[in-house]
């Protein structure tokens, strides 16, 4: 039963496989410009830096128990253990030409604002199954995506180890995180089987939100390319 659910969960998420998005395909093929990377790094920072707040909002709603501690451990990984992950992302942003101040004062594009609003709303008001499925939909894709981003930055864009360090870390760190979310979700559904479909729907919605965020970057990239050609 668990294997069947896990397979269906991954199948739902795979409908919006981020490595199949035109923007990440362009990244993998070395087609992004320095401006594209600079804009992406500055904009997506706001989701990365907000991610711990999703976890803390969820943590605050949970009763004492192993799930609450699992969420706290993930939050600690993001903010306390080693360097904060938002700081590692800032290494990427500054490595491709931004400054810390420029990134922090930038108002995110609407696609990123929507992503943040949606994730934050689920964390605050979603059922436990919906939140766990949403977190899994995000972090289960990160290892593959991060591996490809790190490769592209190093081999195609000449980035140094500090610049692609965030992605090198997440190529393996989120293997564990996503495993925890899936296991916690499966355990929760053993006592709340009626929430199974809601969890699957939540995972698919989250994957679609992430895809739509990339739509925003691809639209802006296409606009810059059109202007350059003209």
SVG drawing of the C-alpha trace seen along z (x, -y; Angstrom):
<svg xmlns="http://www.w3.org/2000/svg" viewBox="-12 -48 48 50">
<polyline fill="none" stroke="black" stroke-width="0.4" points="0.0,0.0 2.8,-2.4 4.7,-1.7 1.5,-2.3 1.0,-5.6 4.6,-6.7 4.5,-5.8 1.3,-7.8 2.7,-10.7 5.8,-10.9 3.7,-10.5 1.6,-13.5 4.6,-15.6 6.3,-14.4 3.5,-16.0 5.4,-19.2 9.0,-17.9 11.0,-21.0 13.9,-19.8 11.5,-19.6 10.6,-23.3 12.0,-25.4 13.9,-27.7 15.8,-24.9 16.4,-23.2 18.0,-26.5 20.1,-26.5 21.2,-22.9 22.1,-23.7 24.1,-26.9 21.6,-29.2 21.1,-31.6 22.9,-34.9 24.6,-36.5 21.6,-38.8 19.3,-35.8 21.3,-34.2 21.5,-37.4 17.8,-38.1 16.9,-34.5 19.2,-34.5 17.9,-37.8 14.2,-36.9 14.2,-33.2 16.2,-34.3 12.9,-35.5 11.4,-32.0 14.5,-30.4 14.7,-32.8 11.0,-32.4 11.2,-28.6 12.1,-28.5 9.0,-30.6 6.8,-27.9 8.4,-25.4 8.0,-27.5 4.4,-28.3 3.7,-24.5 5.7,-23.7 3.8,-26.2 0.5,-24.4 1.6,-20.9 1.1,-19.1 4.1,-17.7 5.4,-14.6 7.9,-13.2 6.4,-15.1 6.9,-18.4 10.5,-17.5 11.1,-16.4 9.9,-19.8 12.2,-21.5 15.2,-19.5 14.5,-20.5 14.2,-24.1 17.4,-23.9 19.2,-22.5 17.9,-25.5 18.9,-28.2 21.2,-27.0 23.4,-24.0 26.4,-25.4 25.6,-28.5 22.0,-29.5 20.8,-28.2 19.7,-31.7 23.3,-32.9 24.5,-30.1 22.0,-31.2 23.3,-34.8 26.8,-33.4 25.2,-32.3 23.4,-35.7 26.6,-37.7 28.7,-35.2 26.6,-36.0 26.8,-39.8 24.3,-41.0 25.1,-42.6 23.5,-41.6 21.7,-44.9 20.3,-44.8 18.8,-41.3 17.3,-42.1 15.6,-45.3 14.2,-43.9 10.5,-43.4 9.9,-39.9 8.1,-39.4 4.5,-38.3 5.3,-34.7 7.6,-34.5 5.2,-36.5 2.4,-34.0 4.7,-31.0 5.5,-32.5 1.9,-33.3 0.7,-29.8 3.3,-28.0 2.8,-30.2 -1.0,-29.8 -0.7,-26.0 1.8,-26.0 -0.6,-28.2 -4.0,-26.6 -3.5,-23.3 -4.2,-20.0 -1.1,-18.1 -1.3,-15.8 -1.5,-18.8 1.5,-20.5 3.6,-17.4 2.7,-16.7 3.5,-20.3 6.9,-20.1 7.6,-16.8 6.7,-18.1 9.3,-20.8 12.2,-19.0 11.8,-15.8 12.7,-17.6 15.5,-19.6 18.3,-16.9 18.0,-16.3 17.5,-20.0 20.3,-21.1 22.7,-18.5 22.0,-19.8 22.2,-23.4 25.6,-22.9 26.9,-21.1 25.6,-23.8 27.1,-26.6 30.5,-24.9 30.8,-23.6 28.8,-26.0 28.9,-29.3 32.4,-29.2 31.1,-29.5 33.4,-28.8 32.7,-26.4 31.4,-29.2 28.9,-30.3 27.4,-26.8 27.8,-25.8 24.1,-26.1 23.3,-23.6 26.1,-21.2 24.8,-21.0 21.2,-20.5 22.1,-17.8 22.3,-15.5 20.8,-17.3 17.3,-17.3 17.4,-13.5 17.1,-13.1 14.6,-15.9 12.3,-14.6 12.6,-11.1 11.5,-12.4 8.5,-14.2 7.3,-11.2 7.7,-8.9 5.9,-11.3 3.1,-11.6 2.8,-7.9 2.7,-7.4 0.0,-10.1 -2.1,-8.6 -2.2,-5.2 -4.5,-6.9 -6.1,-9.4 -6.6,-7.4 -9.5,-9.7 -6.9,-12.4 -5.0,-10.4 -6.5,-12.1 -6.2,-15.6 -2.5,-14.9 -2.0,-13.8 -3.8,-16.9 -1.7,-19.2 1.5,-17.7 0.4,-18.2 -0.7,-21.8 2.7,-22.6 4.6,-21.2 2.4,-23.3 3.2,-26.4 6.9,-25.8 6.5,-25.3 4.5,-28.6 7.3,-30.4 9.6,-29.3 7.1,-30.5 7.7,-34.0 11.4,-33.7 11.0,-32.2 8.6,-35.0 11.1,-37.6 14.0,-35.8 12.1,-35.7 11.3,-39.4 15.0,-40.2 16.0,-38.0 13.4,-39.7 14.7,-43.2 18.3,-42.1 17.4,-40.7 15.4,-43.8"/>
</svg>
